[in-house]
């Protein structure tokens, strides 16, 4: 045992200090216990334990006012005031726990996990992720957070001191967690909360948040245009516009359909054709755009041909030049010996082709009437936001499934006075159920009581009698009926009294 050490690991053997000062009897793990006891002259386990002869007594290093005594079998850290005089002035502090979920008891070996001797102990599970979020949200709020101060019991009771809040609670989890398992918070815990809020809620307002979510649809129809003589200089163009119905296929969906998508001849069915001859550049663009607009607005062509069925959804509709036309103006197509006039003329027509004036032109997907672009689902969500004013506000809350407000000097006439003897360290559950429950009364809800009193008062001041000596007329001048009083009295015990908040 090196005299250079500061702390030594030990194991608790006994924690029942006759002086009630938090002392324990423990062995130093690296020293043989029988050898320690043999060093004491005439040692007797039964007679000398907890006496001045006992070399195994260690005093808590933490002040008595923070009373904390480890369990038998748990790991402690031992410190000597002077190592040359060990077994005198020797102190201990509680060692690390394996996990917060094992704070009710941690075996000696598990407690050494975070020390140099615990390298063979399997690591505990992380309660939080590296980003600070809880690994299992059901544990949120059970254990103290960083920067908060706390006094922890070994079970479900603790005291949490936050920056501006104090919480005293018992029953914080539904069932005691087993070592290294998930704890579940208990909404029915008993608690006292004292809070100082720096702002007060002054109202709410509703805001509408609009969000869009992309959706994928199958392209139903395809509009293509072609110019047969794009190379001419006379500004007289001939060509056609075609409307095709596409075979339903995931190959032709709104996510992957573009100006260059190859459509198999077997997958497109010609619905309509409109030809133009000897049109100027401007009129050619207008002819194509007019056809696109007709398909967007109507189910019938300008010539009276039926384009779309009235019973089916024609959208989405994709419009573009034919692939052959686009390859002439597309630098990456790799086509050589392209006529300069053809490229220039087609590019002008291409840029001018659009459904709406503000659209970029060239090609587009009409996924619903008058709308060009990728389809999306619009969601409108109403969100209530709270308004606060910066005004200090202190609150106190006492909660529990049953609440008792008890006075040692009070009693209820006709009931027994509550005996508080033997309750200085806490009232037993049996006393609540067998004695206190029967000798306390339900708390009265003030507003509900006033409602009954007001009804009785109005009945008294506005009732009439048919003749002197007869019972009141069943309906008063203010409209109150006897049945109203009957109904209110029948519900009074449930509505006016709270049987779960009791006082003596």
Buried (B, 14 or more C-beta within 10 A) or exposed (E): EEEEEEBBBBBBBBBEBEEEEBBBBBBBBEEEBEEBBEEBEEBEEEEBBBEEBBBBBBBBEEEEEEEEBBBBBBBBBBBBEEBEEBBEEBBBBBBBBBBBBBBBBBBBBBBBBEBEBBEEBEEBEEBBEEEEEBEEEEBEBBBBEEEEEEBBEEEBBBBBBBEEBBBBBBBBBBEEBEBBBBBEBBEEBBBBBBBEBEEEEEEEEEEEEEEEEEEEBBBBBBBBBBBEBBBBEEEBBBBBBBBBBBBEEEBBBBEEBEBEBEBEEEBBEEBBEBEBEEBEBEBBBBBBBBBBBBBBEEEEBEEEEEBBEEEEEBBBBBBBBEBEBBBBBBEEBEEEEBEEEBBEBBBBBBEBBBBBEEEEBBBBBBBBEEBBEBBEEEEEEEEEEEEEEEEEEEEEEEEBEEBBEBEEEEBEEEEEEBEEEEEEEEBEEEBBEEBBEEBBEBBEBEEBBEBBEEBBEBBEEBBEEEEEEEEBEEBBEEEBEBEBBEEBEEEBEEBBBBEEBBBB
